[in-house]
Amino acid sequence: MTDKTKLELELEQLETGEQSAVKKDVKFFVFLFFFIFFIISEWYFYYDLRLRLDSLKKDVDTVSERTESFRAVVEKLSEIKQQAAQQEAPPPQQEFKLPQQEFKLPQQEFKLPQQEVPLPQQEVKPPQQ
């Protein structure tokens, strides 16, 4: 029986050793899986951030181009205003003074004629069918 128990003990030790090896292998593969998953997720996150950053840079570039074009238009308009103000400003002239007399218009009354105009006297004929 002692031999049997020794064999059983050795068998149990082998089984526990195999179980511990399997546990180590499982732990290693789980670690490997999560490590690879982490690397892939970080790569995707980085790639997504790069795409967003590039799109934001493009948006900023378009906005800056538009602001530059607006500034150019505003500068042109201000130049045109200044040129128009310089061209339209007449040279200073002497003021014309009106004479100190009062002008009176003659008082006239307008009356409509009170005549009657005779209407033509024609017979109205019914339309013939």
Order of alpha helices (4+ residues) and beta strands (2+ residues): alpha
